[in-house]
Amino acid sequence: MRTSGVLLFIAYLGFISLGLPDAAHGINWPFVRTAFAVPMGWLGLVIAAGGIGYLISSFSVGYLMNRFGVGWLLVVSSLLVSSGLCGFYFSPAFWVFALFSVVIGMGSGAIDAGLNAYAAEHFSTKHMNWLHAAFGVGATAGPVIVTSVLVSFSQNWRLGYAVIAIILFTMTLVFLFSRHLWESDKHAPKKAEVSSEALVPVTQLQALKHPVIRFQIVFFFLYSGVEVGVGQWAFTVMTESRGISLASAGTWVAVYWGALAFGRAIFGFLVERFSVDQLLRLCLAGMAFGALFFTFSMTPYASYLGLALMGFCAAPIFPCMISQTAARVGKHYSVHAIGFQMSAAVLGAMTLPFLSGLIGGQFGLTSLSISFLAYALALFGLFHSILKRSLSSSV
């Protein structure tokens, strides 16, 4: 249908734009910290500030969508992100810079959770995988844009943020002019007859009491911790405890992230040919085997195989679990559930890699990789608990 195609195209643009600011800090930070005369480690404060904003908005996205509608949510949230990036440009001091990071986090959390909630209800699992691959396109393009500005304009880090702000403001206008289309259900390819009871809004507290939702919150917390943690720590483990060269370790960490993005494109084709739950079961088992290879590596090639296997098998897990949320908990719970899941994912990405680092510092780098194996095995068990409880609640 024509309207569905328009909104799908806008959703892809939205996911690409959402990824643009994410990696910009990594490129700009050396220049930002010099300008504000702060320690290198204070980047963690900026990231934490953004994470706090993200948690606040994504956790509340169910209420916000029920109250204002997805159209206006996307407009205001995108405006928050572009305003926060403009704030970076004008920041006179570090504390102001950090406050604007909270603003960006609030906007990003609402866009991310809102788009995921809408896509889970209206678009196929195939497109959910491809939408998350589009986020990877934005995350790749962001550093390219910022680097180009730094090279072309005498290391002007403020201008890089301004360029991304203009792109996000353009996306705000796209959301503004399409806001009424988001409220229409005529284009929904997943259209089905639902009872009036299923359309009754539920509160956040009611949603949190749903047993499947609670299990899925823990699942997303663990999954995000594994995905981000492996990417953060694999280089250190390989170079400092296994004697692998810097070049080889760096290459295979890049392979890990590349396999994650490439896998989402591949699984976008597979999810319509096979059972989604069967694919998830196989991929979760593949992640566990990859973690096993990486943890008990006898040769560098076992480490490489483990990383590549974990990256590829992790690819469809996040988008497929989001896409299946409404089927597992019901349409009237799904908006809240997806918001909770996005919040749990951010919290897991912030805390579990840190916890694993503490374990590694106390007991050695081998124990650090063992922690990721433990998380992967826990994910496999949790998934089967979710399946069992989803079946029992639907009977």
TORNUVO-521396 format. One record per residue: residue in three letters; x, y, z of N, C-alpha, C, O in turn. Coordinates in steps of 0.02 Angstrom, whole numbers, plus 50000, padded with zeros to 5 digits. Layout:
residues N
ALAXYZXYZXYZXYZ;...
END
This chain:
residues 395
MET500424994050000500005000050000500435006250000500995006250027;ARG500185011649970500605017449960500805020750026501385022550036;THR500305021650072500465024950135500965020850174501415023650205;SER500875014250174501345009850209502045010750183502525010850221;GLY502115011250117502775012150087503095018750107503695018950119;VAL502695024050110502955030650130503205030350202503755032750216;LEU502805027550246503015027250316503605022650327504035023950369;LEU503635017350289504205012850294504845016450273505365015750305;PHE504805020350219505375024350197505585029350250506185030250263;ILE505095032650281505245037550334505555034050394506015036650426;ALA505305028050410505585024250466506325022550453506735023050499;TYR506485020550391507185019150375507615025450384508155025150412;LEU507365031150360507725037450369507805039050443508335041450465;GLY507275037650482507295038950554507835034850589508195037450632;PHE507885028450571508395024150602509095026250581509555026050622;ILE509175028250518509835030650497510025036950535510595037450560;SER509555041650541509705047950576509825046750650510225050250682;LEU509495041750679509585040050749510295037650763510565038850817;GLY510595034350714511275031850723511815037050713512375036050735;LEU511655042650681512165047650664512535050450725513155050850723;PRO512185052550780512565055650835512945050650878513395052650915;ASP512785044150873513035039350922513795038850926514085038650980;ALA514115038650868514845037750868515225044450862515845044450859;ALA514865050050859515195056450849515655058250907516185061250897;HIS515455056450969515865057951028516565054851022517065057951041;GLY516585048750997517225045350994517725048950950518335048650962;ILE517485052350898517925056150853518075063050882518645065350880;ASN517565066250909517645073250932517955073951001518215079251017;TRP517935068751042518105069551112518805072451124518865076851167;PRO519335070251089519985073251103519995080851096520345084351133;PHE519595083451050519565090751039519095094051090519225099651112;VAL518555090451109518085093151158518435093751226518385098951258;ARG518785088551247519095088651314519655093951317519765096951369;THR520005094951261520505100251259520185107151265520445111451300;ALA519635108051230519285114551233519035116151303519055121951324;PHE518795111051339518525112251406519025110651462518875111551521;ALA519625108251442520155106751491519915101851544519985103151604;VAL519635096151522519405090951568519795084451554520075083651500;PRO519815079951603520185073651593519875069351538519285070051521;MET520285064851510520055060351458519475056051481519005054851442;GLY519495053751544518975049251569518295052451577517805048851588;TRP518245058951571517595062251579517125061051521516535063051523;LEU517365057751469516905055551417516375051051446515795051051424;GLY516575047051498516095042751531515515046551561514945044151562;LEU515645052651586515105056851613514615058951559514015059151570;VAL514885060651500514455062651444514015056851423513415057651412;ILE514315050851417513935044951397513415043151450512845041451433;ALA513605043551514513135042051568512555047051568511985045051579;ALA512705053451556512175058451553511675056951497511065057451507;GLY511945055051439511495053151384511095046951401510515046451383;GLY511415042251436511065036151456510495037451504509965034251500;ILE510595042151550510065044051597509465046851560508885044951572;GLY509595051451513509055054251473508695048951433508075048951428;TYR509075044251404508785038851364508325034551408507775032851387;LEU508555032751467508165028551512507505031851531506985028551532;ILE507535038251546506935041951567506405041651512505825040051525;SER506595043351450506105043851396505875037051371505285036051358;SER506345032251363506145025751336505705021951384505245018451363;PHE505835022651449505415019351499504695022051498504225018351512;SER504625028451481503975031751482503635031851413503115035051406;VAL503925028651363503675029451295502965026751287502585029451246;GLY502785021651324502105019051319501595024251339501095025251304;TYR501715027551396501265032951418501255038651367500725041151351;LEU501845040651342501885046251296501515044751230501185049151203;MET501585038651205501245036851142500495036651152500115038951109;ASN500265033951209499545033751222499265040851232498695042151216;ARG499685045251260499445052051276499465056651216498995060551205;PHE500005056351176500095061251123500085058251053500025061851003;GLY500155051651047500185048550981500895048150956501315052150975;VAL501035043250913501715042150890501975047850846502565049350846;GLY501515051050809501725056350764502045062150801502605064150785;TRP501695064750851501965070350889502565068250932503015072250943;LEU502555061950955503135059550993503775059950952504295062050976;LEU503725057750888504315057950844504525065150828505115066650825;VAL504045069550819504205076550804504585079650862505125082450852;VAL504305079250922504605082450981505275079250998505755082751015;SER505315072650993505935069151011506495070850962507065071950984;SER506345071050898506845072850849507075080050858507665081650849;LEU506605084350877506785091350892507245091850953507695095950954;LEU507125087551003507565087451061508285085551042508765088551066;VAL508345080450999509015078350979509375083850940509955085350954;SER509035086850892509345092150852509505098250896510025101450886;SER509075099750945509205105350990509805103951035510225108351048;GLY509855097651059510425095751100511085096251063511585098351091;LEU511075094250999511675094750958511865102050946512455103850946;CYS511365106250936511495113550931511785116150997512215120550997;GLY511525113351052511795115251118512525113551124512905117351155;PHE512735107851097513455106151096513855111651061514385113651083;TYR513575114051005513925119150966514035125551007514565128651002;PHE513545127451048513585133751084513825133051156513895138051191;SER513965126951180514135125951250514745129951271515275129251241;PRO514685134051324515265137951347515675134251399516245136251412;ALA515395128951429515745125351482515555117951479515055116051448;PHE515955113851512515845106651508515175104551539514835100251513;TRP514995107751596514365105651628513765107151584513265103551587;VAL513795112351544513265113851496513255108451441512725106051421;PHE513845106651418513915101351367513595094851393513235091551356;ALA513735093151456513465086951485512705087351491512365082351480;LEU512435093151509511705093851515511365092851447510835089851443;PHE511675095451394511385094451328511425087051307511025084851265;SER511895083351335511915076251322511295072751350511045067951320;VAL511055075151408510425072451436509845073851388509425069451377;VAL509825079851360509295081751313509305077151252508785074651230;ILE509895075951225509965071451167509745064451185509405061051146;GLY509945062151245509745055451267508995054751273508715049551254;MET508665059851299507935059651305507605059151236507135055351226;GLY507845063151189507565062951122507705056351088507265053451056;SER508325053851093508505047551060508115041651089507895037251052;GLY508035041551156507665036151187506945035751164506685030351151;ALA506625041551158505925041751137505865039751063505405036151044;ILE506325042251021506295040350950506415032850941506045029450906;ASP506935030350975507115023350968506545018850991506345014350954;ALA506295019951051505755015851076505105016851036504745012051022;GLY504965023151017504355024450979504365021250911503875018150891;LEU504915021950875504965018850808504945011250813504635007950772;ASN505285008450864505285001250872504584998650889504374993550863;ALA504225002250933503555000250951503085000450890502694995850879;TYR503145005750851502725006450792502895001050740502444997950712;ALA503545000150728503754995250678503564988150697503384984150654;ALA503604986650763503424979950786502694978350771502514972650758;GLU502264983450774501554982350763501364982650689500914979050667;HIS501704986850649501474988150581501914985350526501684984550469;PHE502544983750541502994981250489503194974050504503154971750561;SER503414970650453503594963550461504254962750498504644967550505;THR504384956650521505014955050554505604956250507506144958150529;LYS505504955050443506024956350393506244963650396506844965150399;HIS505754968050396505934975250397506214977350465506624981950468;MET506014973950519506314975550584507064974350582507454978350608;ASN507274968750551507984967350545508334972550502508874974950520;TRP508014974350446508324979250401508324986250431508784990150417;LEU507814987950471507814994450504508394995050553508715000250558;HIS508544989650588509114989850635509774989850597510274992550621;ALA509774986850538510374987350495510464994650472511024997050466;ALA509904998150459509935005150440510225009450495510585014250482;PHE510085007650558510395011150614511165010650609511525015450621;GLY511395004550590512115003650581512395008050526512965010250531;VAL512005009250474512215013750420512325020750449512825024050434;GLY511845023050490511915029650521512505029950568512875034950569;ALA512615024650608513175024450654513845024450618514345026750644;THR513845021750557514455021850516514545028650483515115031050477;ALA514005031750461514045038250426514215043850474514545048650454;GLY514005043450537514135048850585514875050450592515065056250585;PRO515305045450606516015046950611516315049550546516775053650547;VAL516055047250489516305049750425516165057150418516595061050396;ILE515555059150436515365066250431515795070450477516065075650457;VAL515865068250540516235072150590516975072550570517285077850576;THR517255067050547517955067050527518065071650467518555075350465;SER517605071550420517665075950361517665083250381518035087350354;VAL517225084950429517195091950453517835093850488518095099350478;LEU518095089350531518715090850567519295092050519519695096650528;VAL519335087950466519875088550418519795094850375520295098150360;SER519185096350357519065101850310519035108750343519135113850310;PHE518885108950409518775115450441519215116250504518975118150557;SER519845114650496520355116050548520155113250617520205116650667;GLN519945107050618519775103450679519225106950720519255107150781;ASN518735109550685518175112950717517665107750739517215105950701;TRP517725105250801517285099950826516565102350833516095098450825;ARG516475108750849515795111350857515405110950791514805109550792;LEU515745112250736515405112250671515155105250653514635104550621;GLY515525100150673515305093250659514635091750692514195088850661;TYR514565093850755513925092950789513375097050755512795094850751;ALA513545102950731513055107250698512795104050633512205104550618;VAL513245100950596513035097650533512545092050548512035091350513;ILE512695087950598512225082550616511575085450643511035082650631;ALA511615091150679511005094450704510555096450646509945095750650;ILE510845099050593510455101150534510105095150502509525095550483;ILE510465089550498510165083350471509585081150514509055079350488;LEU509675081350581509135079250626508555084150625507975082050632;PHE508695090550615508145095450610507745094150546507135094850545;THR508095092350492507745090550430507295084550442506735084250416;MET507535079750481507135073850498506535075850541505995072850535;THR506625080950583506065083450623505505086150577504915084950590;LEU505705089750525505205092350478504845086650441504245087050428;VAL505225081350424504915075550392504395072450439503835070850417;PHE504575071650502504095068950551503495073550560502935071250567;LEU503625080150559503085084950568502565084450512501965084150525;PHE502805084250450502335084050393502005077150384501505076650348;SER502285072050414501995065350408501635063250471501425057450477;ARG501555067750520501305065750586500625062550584500485058050623;HIS500185064850539499505062050535499515055050506499075050950523;LEU499995053450463500025046850433500175041550486499945035850480;TRP500575043350537500755038450588500165036250630500175030850660;GLU499655040450633499075038750675498565034450639498105031950671;SER498655033350574498165029450536498365022050537498955020350531;ASP497865017750545497985010450544497815007350477497845001250470;LYS497615011550428497395008750364497955005350326497845000950285;HIS498575007450341499145004850303499454998850336499924995950308;ALA499214996750394499564991650433499544984850398499004982150390;PRO500114982050378500124975550346499964969850393499804964350370;LYS499994971150458499854965950507499134966550532498974964050586;LYS498704969850495498034971250519497674964850535497684960050497;ALA497344964750593496974958950614496384961350657496394966950683;GLU495884957150662495314958850703495504958450777495784953350798;VAL495374963650814495534963550885494904965450924494484969250900;SER494854962850984494274964451025494344971351056494894974051059;SER493784974151077493814980751109494214980451174494514985351194;GLU494214974551207494604973751269495344974551256495714977251297;ALA495574972051196496284972351180496524979451168497124980851171;LEU496054983951154496244990851140496224995351201496385001251197;VAL496014992551260495984996451321496694997851344497084993151354;PRO496885004251354497565005851376497705002951445497255002651487;VAL498315000851456498514998551522499055003251549499385006751510;THR499135003351614499635007651645500325004251644500384998251631;GLN500835008251658501505005551662501555000251717501884995151708;LEU501225001551774501254996851830500924990251811501184984851828;GLN500364990551777500034984451754500484980551707500534974351711;ALA500824984051662501264980751615501854977451651502064972051632;LEU502124980851702502684978051738502504971651776502944967651792;LYS501864970751791501644964751827501564958751781501484953151804;HIS501594959951715501524954451667502144950051671502704952551662;PRO502064943451684502664939151694503114938751633503724938651641;VAL502834938651572503254938251512503654944651504504244944451485;ILE503344950351518503694956751512504284957051559504824959451541;ARG504194954651620504754954751668505334950451643505914952451649;PHE505184944551616505704940251589506054943651530506664943151522;GLN505664947151488505964950351430506394956351449506884957851415;ILE506224959751503506644965151528507334962451546507844965351528;VAL507354956851582507994953751600508354951451538508974951951533;PHE507984948751489508294946251427508654951951391509234951151371;PHE508324957651382508634963251346509214966151386509704968451356;PHE509164966151451509714968451493510334964251481510874966851470;LEU510254957651481510814953151470511074953451398511674953651387;TYR510604953551350510814953451280511254959551264511784958951234;SER511014965451284511384971551269512064971551303512554973951276;GLY512084968851364512724968351399513224964051363513814965551361;VAL512984958451333513424954051295513654957451231514244957651216;GLU513174960151192513354963151127513864968751136514374968951101;VAL513724973351181514174979051191514814976951227515354979151209;GLY514734972651277515314970651316515844966951276516434968251283;VAL515624962351233516094958751190516464963651145517074963151136;GLY516094968351116516414973251072516904977751109517414979751080;GLN516764979151173517214983551212517834979951237518374982951238;TRP517774973551256518314970251292518714965251251519254963151271;ALA518454963151193518794957951154519504960051135519964955951139;PHE519604966251117520274968651097520754967951156521324965551147;THR520544970051215520974969651274521144962451290521724960851304;VAL520644958051289520764950951304521264947951256521724944451277;MET521174949351191521614946251140522324948851143522804945051135;THR522404955351155523084958151153523464957251218524064956251217;GLU523104957551275523454957551339523524950651371523944949651414;SER523104945851351523154939251382523294933651332523434927951353;ARG523244935051267523324929651218523884931051168523994927051123;GLY524224936651174524784938051131524614939351059525044938651015;ILE523994941251045523784942650976523984949850959523914954251001;SER524224950950899524474957550880523914962650880523324961050874;LEU524114968950887523624974450887523224974650823522624975550823;ALA523574973750766523244974050701522724968450694522164969750672;SER522914962450712522454956750706521854957450753521284956250733;ALA521994959450815521444960250863520964965750840520354964750843;GLY521234971350817520804976750793520394974750733519804976550727;THR520704970950688520344968550628519754964150647519214964750619;TRP519874959550695519344954750712518804957850756518234955350756;VAL518954962950793518424966650827517984970150775517374970450782;ALA518304972850723517914975850668517484970650633516924971950614;VAL517764964550625517384959050595516764957450638516224956150612;TYR516854957650704516294956350750515724961250736515144959150728;TRP515874967750734515354972750722515084972250651514484973250639;GLY515524970750603515304969950534514834964050526514344964350489;ALA514984958550562514554952650559513874954150588513364951450566;LEU513854958450639513214960350670512784964150619512194962750612;ALA513084969050584512704972950535512524968650474511954968850450;PHE513014964750448512894960550390512364955250405511944953650363;GLY512394952450466511914947350485511194949750485510744946050467;ARG511094956150504510414958750505510134959250434509534958250424;ALA510554960850387510334961050317510154954050293509654953050260;ILE510574949150310510464942250289509834939350321509414936350287;PHE509774940250387509194937350422508544940750403508004937950413;GLY508584946850375507984949950349507654945750295507034945750288;PHE508054942050257507774937350207507544930850240507044927950218;LEU507904928550290507764921950319507144921750363506814916550367;VAL506984927350396506434927150444505754925750412505294923650446;GLU505694926850346505054925450313505034918450284504524916350257;ARG505584914750290505614907950263505644902650318505514896750305;PHE505804904850379505854900150435505494902950495505334908950498;SER505354898650544505044900850606505514905650643506104904150652;VAL505244911350664505644916350698505924913550764506504914550780;ASP505504909950801505734907150864506274901850854506734901250895;GLN506224897950800506744893050786507404896450769507934894350791;LEU507364901850729507964905550713508274908550776508884908450785;LEU507854911350820508104914150882508444908850925508964910150954;ARG508134902950928508424897550968509114895650940509594894750979;LEU509164894950874509804893250844510324898750854510914897350867;CYS510114904950847510584910550854510824911250926511414912850938;LEU510384910250974510594910551044511074904951061511554905851098;ALA510944898951032511424893451041512084895151007512624893551034;GLY512054898250948512664900350913513064905350952513674905050954;MET512714910150985513064914951027513424911551085513994913251101;ALA513084906651115513394903051171514014899151147514524899051181;PHE513964895851089514534892151062515104897051045515694895551057;GLY514924902751016515434907751000515794910151062516404910951063;ALA515404911451116515704913451180516144907951208516664909351238;LEU515944901751198516344895951221517004895651184517534894851215;PHE516984896451117517604896451077518064902151099518674901251107;PHE517764907951109518174913851126518464913151196519034915151208;THR518074910451242518294909951312518854904851321519364906251354;PHE518764898951293519264893651301519664892751237519724887251210;SER519934898251214520304898451152520994895251160521394897351203;MET521134890051120521794886951121522264889951069522874889651076;THR521974893051017522364896350965522034902950949521444903850964;PRO522394907650918522074913950897521474912850852520994916750854;TYR521494907550811520944906450764520294904650800519744906150775;ALA520344901550858519744900150897519434906650923518824907350925;SER519864911350942519614917950963519264921450905518734924350913;TYR519574921150846519284924350787518614921150770518124924750756;LEU518584914450770517964910950754517424912750805516844913950786;GLY517604912950869517124914650920516834921550911516224922550918;LEU517254926450896517014933250885516544933750825516004936650830;ALA516754930750769516344931050709515674927650720515154930050697;LEU515684921850754515064918150767514604921950813513994922250802;MET514884925050865514464929050910514154934950874513564936450884;GLY514544938450832514284944250797513724942350750513194945650749;PHE513834937050710513334935050660512694932450694512144934150674;CYS512784928250745512194925350778511814930450820511214929650831;ALA512154935650844511804940750883511374945250839510914948550863;ALA511514945350774511214950250728510444950550732510184956050740;PRO510084944950727509354945550725509004945750793508404946750796;ILE509384944750847509064943650912508674949850935508084949350953;PHE508994955650935508664961750959508054963450916507504964150943;PRO508124964150849507524966050810506974960750811506384962550812;CYS507154954350811506644949050811506274948850877505664947750879;MET506624949750933506294949750997505824955751004505284955151032;ILE506034961450978505594967350977504974965950934504414967350955;SER505084963050876504544961750829504034956950857503434957350841;GLN504254952250899503814947150926503464949250990503074945451018;THR503604955251014503344957351079502584957351082502294954751129;ALA502264960251032501524960551032501224953651032500724952451065;ALA501524948950995501264942150992501344938651060500944934251077;ARG501854940451098501984937051161501574939951219501364936251263;VAL501474946551219501154949651277500474952951261500114954951306;GLY500304953451197499684956751177499794963951157500234967351182;LYS499374966251110499464972951082499414978451134499794983351132;HIS498944977751183498844983051231499414983551282499484988751315;TYR499824978351288500414978651332501054980451294501544982551324;SER501044979651228501674979551190502034986251190502654986351192;VAL501674991851188502004998451186502414999551250502985001651247;HIS502104998051307502474998551370503054993651371503604995451391;ALA502924987551349503434982251352504054984251311504614983251334;ILE503934986951252504504988851210504904994551241505514994651238;GLY504564999351271504905004651307505335001951364505905004051373;PHE505054997251402505434994151456506044990451429506584990751457;GLN505944986851373506484982951343507054987451320507644985851329;MET506884993151288507404997751265507785000651325508395001451322;SER507425002251379507755004851439508214999551468508785001051488;ALA507984993351471508384987851499509014986751456509544985351483;ALA508944987451390509514986551346510054991851359510644990251362;VAL509844998051368510325003451382510655002351450511255003251457;LEU510255000451499510524999151566511024993451564511544993651597;GLY510864988151526511314982551520511964984551487512504982351507;ALA511924988651434512524990951399512954995351443513564995551434;MET512654998851491513025003251535513344999451594513885001351617;THR513014994151618513234991051680513604984451672514104983351706;LEU513364979951628513674973351624514394973551599514814969951627;PRO514564977451547515274977851527515704980551584516274978451593;PHE515434985351623515804987951680515904982551733516444981851761;LEU515374978651747515424973151795515924967951772516334965551812;SER515914966251708516394961351682517104964051687517564960251701;GLY517184970551677517844973551685518094973051756518694971751768;LEU517644974051805517834973251875518044965951889518524964751925;ILE517664961251861517824954151870518504952551840518914949051870;GLY518634955251780519274954151748519844957251786520384954251790;GLY519734963151815520254966351853520414962651917520984962651940;GLN519914959351946520014955852008520284948751998520714946452036;PHE520034945251947520194938151939520564936451875520714930651862;GLY520704941451833521064940151771520614940551710520004939851716;LEU520924941551652520534942651590520154936351567519644936951533;THR520394930451586520014924451568519334924451603518834922451572;SER519314926551665518674926951700518214932051669517604931351672;LEU518504937251639518094942251604517714939051546517114940151538;SER518074935051506517734931751449517254926351474516744925051441;ILE517394923251531516934918351559516274921651578515744918651572;SER516304927951600515684931451618515234932251557514624931751564;PHE515514933351498515094933951438514804927151418514234926851393;LEU515174921851430514904915151418514314913851465513804911051445;ALA514384915951528513834915051576513214919051555512654916551560;TYR513314925251531512744929251508512404925851448511794925651445;ALA512804923251402512524920051342512124913851360511594912651332;LEU512374909851407512004903851429511364905851464510844902651456;ALA511394911251505510784913651539510274916051488509674915051498;LEU510494919251434510034921451381509664915451351509064915751340;PHE510034910151337509724904251307509184901351353508644899551330;GLY509334901051417508834898551465508244903251471507674900951474;LEU508374909651473507834914551478507354914251419506744914751427;PHE507644913351360507224913051300506724907351304506134908251286;HIS506934901551328506474895951334505954897151388505384894751383;SER506144900751441505654902651491505134907451462504534906951478;ILE505354912051420504894916751388504414913051342503804914351342;LEU504684908251303504254904351259503724900551299503134900551281;LYS503934897351353503484893351394502934897651424502354895751422;ARG503124903351451502634907751482502184911151430501594912451444;SER502444912451371502034915351318501504910451296500924912351285;LEU501684904051291501204898851272500674897951325500084897251309;SER500874897951389500394896851443499914902651450499334901751466;SER500164908851437499724914751444499244915351387498724918751393;SER499404912151329498954912551271498434907051271497964907251231;VAL498514902151315498034896651318497404898751354496934894751362;
END
